[in-house]
Amino acid sequence: MQGSVAIALTILGGAGCETNLETGTPQATLATAQRLVEEGSLDRLPALVYIEARPITYADGVTEASAIEDVRGKLSDMLGQLARVSGKLRAAFPDGVAAEGDALRRLAGGGDFGAQISRVILDPFAFLSEQGEELEAEDLGDGTAALTYEDEPIAGGLVSMIETDDGWRFTVPVELARSTDYWPESRHEWSVIASMMLAVENALGDIEQELDEGGFRNLDHAGERIGRLLGESVVVQSIIYASMKKSGKGADAGS
């Protein structure tokens, strides 16, 4: 189950349209995602996801489609920054990264959750390559495809594939997602999500600058700094978002 959720989060790293990507079949799109990871082209992953926007316009004149596009753009930039930091961390501390198990535990400061975050920083989306043989995309013949990991639906079937005018894309059943407490429902909520992506990108940018200036003694030192900066950037935005969802203050009129 844990691996399935991680795959869902990776696949749904963003959305958009881009040419020169092989997406003629469900399996081709999956293979393209794996290739982009291997190449370190994480910023292109958002092109492989489709999220349907409602035909509504918020009170400030912004459509839901454009609000989603803003989040997609911010996420693409964040993934690009993540790829750069990962590469520079590995180049700066090759001996520490070579002993990956110990390095991840140190970088995490202990705890399973921290170790997962550290794995993303050191080797983003590595499981798409490592577990590639266990990932399958089956065309169901109705313009959709099922995604499985070790013969089990990814995230309980929450993540699937759909055929679009631009080829096959990863997607989620939006109506089901909207039934949860976490899906953005307003212009302001989408803006907070975009701000969260930007905050993470900026934090990673600070880490990259410190790496370029030789500001870290070792992987432990870098790990402490990464944890602190990412924690500060994400926690504040998460609290704001949770508060908006709880109070309903994020709601705005749409037509």
Residue, then its C-alpha position, 0 to 999 in steps of 0.5 A: m500500500q505504501g508503495s502504491v501511494a508513493i507511485a500515485l503522488t509521483i504520477l500526479g506530479g502535475a499536468g499540462c500539454e507538451t509535444n515530443l512525448e510518446t503517449g500513443t498508448p497507456q504503456a507508452t505514456l508510462a514508459t515516457a514517465q520512466r524515461l523522463v525520470e531516468e534523464g532527470s527531466l522532472d520538470r516535464l512530468p507534469a505534461l503527462v497528467y490531465i486534470e479536468a477543470r470545471p467550466i466556472t469563473y471565480a469572482d475575480g475573473v479567473t477560471e478554474a482552468s487557469a488556476i489549475e494551470d498556475v499550479r501546474g506551472k509552479l509544480s513544474d518549476m519546483l520539480g526542475q529545482l528538485a532535480r538540480v538540488s538532487g544532482k548537486l547533492r550527489a556530486a558534492f557528497p558522493d561517499g555519503v550518498a554511496a552508503e544510501g541506507d545510512a545516508l538516508r537515515r541521517l538525512a532524515g534525522g530518524g523516522d520513516f516519514g523523514a526517510q521518505i522525504s530524504r529519498v525524494i531529495l537524493d533520488p527523486f522518483a527512483f522507484l519509477s525505474e526500480q519498480g518499473e517491471e511491476l507497473e502496468a497500464e491496461d487499456l480498457g477499450d473505452g478511452t480509459a486505462a487501469l494502472t496497477y502496481e504488483d497487480e493491485p490498483i494504484a491508490g485503490g484505483l484513484v489514479s488511472m489513465i485517459e485518452t485525450d486529444d494529445g495522447w494518453r495521460f494520467t488522471v484522477p476521477v475528479e468528482l471522487a477527489r472533490s468528495t475529499d476534504y483536500w481537493p481545492e474548491s476555490r480560487h483562493e485554495w488553488s492559490v495557496i497550493a500554488s504558493m506552496m509549490l513556490a515556497v518549496e522551490n524557493a527553499l530548494g533554491d536556497i539549498e542550491q545556492e548554499l551547495d554552490e558556495g560550499g556551505f555544507r560540511n557533509l551530508d548530515h549538515a545538508g540534511e539538517r538544513i534541508g529539513r528545516l527549510l522545507g519544513e518552514s516553507v511547507v508547514v505554514q502554507s499547510i496550516i493556512y490551507a487546512s484553516m481555509k478548508k475547515s472554516g470555508k473561508g476559501a470559498d468564492a463565487g463561480s459561474 
